[in-house]
Amino acid sequence: MGRLRVAPAGQTGRRNWLGLPAGTVRPALVADALRRAVAAGWRPEQAGAAFALPEAA
């Protein structure tokens, strides 16, 4: 099993306990996050701790 990638989506999730406005996670958002993670050094084929992709500036 490879490494897990964790990336902020800039929106609330299914467990939106605060009632904040929520958006939709679309394939383009996921693809962009994957490209940025690989560019930042994420290697999904390598075992190890979760890789946290920082919020885009």
MARNUDREN-261483 format. One record per residue: residue number from 1; residue in one letter; x, y, z of N, C-alpha, C in turn. Coordinates in nm, 3 decimals. Example, Ala and Ser with C-alpha at 12.3 -4.5 7.8 and 13.67 -1.06 7.14 Angstrom:
2
nr,rest,nX,nY,nZ,caX,caY,caZ,cX,cY,cZ
1,A,1.319,-0.569,0.780,1.230,-0.450,0.780,1.320,-0.330,0.780
2,S,1.285,-0.225,0.708,1.367,-0.106,0.714,1.290,0.003,0.787
***
This chain:
57
nr,rest,nX,nY,nZ,caX,caY,caZ,cX,cY,cZ
1,M,0.085,-0.118,0.000,0.000,0.000,0.000,0.089,0.124,0.000
2,G,0.052,0.223,-0.077,0.130,0.346,-0.088,0.091,0.448,0.017
3,R,0.145,0.566,0.000,0.120,0.675,0.093,-0.011,0.744,0.063
4,L,-0.079,0.784,0.167,-0.202,0.860,0.158,-0.169,1.006,0.133
5,R,-0.245,1.072,0.049,-0.227,1.215,0.025,-0.343,1.289,0.089
6,V,-0.310,1.393,0.165,-0.412,1.474,0.229,-0.397,1.617,0.176
7,A,-0.504,1.671,0.120,-0.500,1.806,0.065,-0.625,1.883,0.106
8,P,-0.607,2.007,0.151,-0.725,2.088,0.182,-0.800,2.122,0.054
9,A,-0.930,2.120,0.062,-1.012,2.150,-0.056,-1.067,2.292,-0.054
10,G,-1.039,2.365,0.054,-1.088,2.502,0.062,-1.238,2.511,0.081
11,Q,-1.298,2.403,0.130,-1.442,2.401,0.153,-1.474,2.299,0.261
12,T,-1.595,2.303,0.308,-1.634,2.211,0.413,-1.664,2.074,0.355
13,G,-1.667,1.974,0.440,-1.691,1.838,0.395,-1.828,1.788,0.437
14,R,-1.846,1.656,0.426,-1.975,1.595,0.459,-2.010,1.615,0.606
15,R,-1.913,1.622,0.691,-1.937,1.640,0.834,-1.934,1.789,0.869
16,N,-2.013,1.865,0.802,-2.019,2.010,0.815,-2.105,2.048,0.936
17,W,-2.048,2.032,1.053,-2.123,2.056,1.176,-2.152,2.205,1.200
18,L,-2.075,2.291,1.136,-2.091,2.435,1.158,-2.194,2.497,1.065
19,G,-2.244,2.420,0.970,-2.343,2.473,0.877,-2.286,2.575,0.779
20,L,-2.156,2.565,0.750,-2.092,2.658,0.657,-2.128,2.623,0.513
21,P,-2.122,2.720,0.423,-2.149,2.691,0.282,-2.050,2.585,0.231
22,A,-2.099,2.490,0.157,-2.014,2.383,0.106,-2.019,2.380,-0.046
23,G,-1.906,2.348,-0.108,-1.899,2.337,-0.252,-1.891,2.192,-0.294
24,T,-1.871,2.171,-0.422,-1.861,2.037,-0.477,-1.717,2.008,-0.513
25,V,-1.668,1.890,-0.477,-1.534,1.849,-0.516,-1.546,1.786,-0.654
26,R,-1.497,1.856,-0.753,-1.508,1.812,-0.892,-1.379,1.744,-0.937
27,P,-1.386,1.663,-1.042,-1.266,1.594,-1.091,-1.150,1.688,-1.121
28,A,-1.178,1.807,-1.174,-1.070,1.901,-1.205,-0.997,1.946,-1.079
29,L,-1.069,1.963,-0.968,-1.007,2.001,-0.841,-0.916,1.889,-0.791
30,V,-0.962,1.764,-0.802,-0.883,1.649,-0.760,-0.759,1.635,-0.847
31,A,-0.775,1.648,-0.978,-0.661,1.637,-1.070,-0.557,1.744,-1.041
32,D,-0.600,1.866,-1.015,-0.507,1.974,-0.982,-0.432,1.943,-0.853
33,A,-0.503,1.894,-0.752,-0.438,1.861,-0.624,-0.336,1.749,-0.643
34,L,-0.369,1.650,-0.726,-0.274,1.541,-0.752,-0.149,1.592,-0.823
35,R,-0.167,1.679,-0.922,-0.051,1.735,-0.993,0.037,1.816,-0.898
36,R,-0.026,1.898,-0.812,0.052,1.978,-0.717,0.124,1.889,-0.616
37,A,0.059,1.782,-0.573,0.121,1.691,-0.476,0.244,1.623,-0.536
38,V,0.233,1.576,-0.659,0.348,1.512,-0.725,0.461,1.613,-0.740
39,A,0.428,1.737,-0.780,0.530,1.841,-0.795,0.596,1.875,-0.661
40,A,0.522,1.858,-0.551,0.574,1.888,-0.417,0.647,1.769,-0.354
41,G,0.654,1.657,-0.427,0.731,1.544,-0.377,0.653,1.422,-0.333
42,W,0.522,1.422,-0.351,0.442,1.304,-0.314,0.476,1.188,-0.406
43,R,0.506,1.074,-0.349,0.534,0.952,-0.425,0.438,0.845,-0.376
44,P,0.323,0.829,-0.441,0.219,0.739,-0.391,0.262,0.594,-0.382
45,E,0.362,0.555,-0.461,0.405,0.415,-0.459,0.494,0.382,-0.339
46,Q,0.539,0.484,-0.267,0.626,0.463,-0.152,0.544,0.457,-0.024
47,A,0.575,0.359,0.059,0.510,0.349,0.190,0.559,0.462,0.280
48,G,0.480,0.496,0.376,0.522,0.598,0.471,0.404,0.675,0.527
49,A,0.436,0.779,0.599,0.334,0.863,0.662,0.253,0.936,0.555
50,A,0.138,0.985,0.593,0.053,1.061,0.501,0.128,1.185,0.453
51,F,0.106,1.220,0.329,0.166,1.338,0.269,0.062,1.450,0.271
52,A,0.090,1.556,0.344,-0.004,1.667,0.356,0.034,1.777,0.258
53,L,-0.054,1.804,0.165,-0.032,1.912,0.068,-0.082,2.041,0.129
54,P,0.006,2.139,0.145,-0.038,2.265,0.207,-0.140,2.339,0.119
55,E,-0.215,2.425,0.182,-0.314,2.508,0.112,-0.243,2.591,0.006
56,A,-0.303,2.602,-0.111,-0.245,2.683,-0.219,-0.247,2.829,-0.178
57,A,-0.140,2.899,-0.211,-0.130,3.041,-0.174,-0.196,3.128,-0.277
***
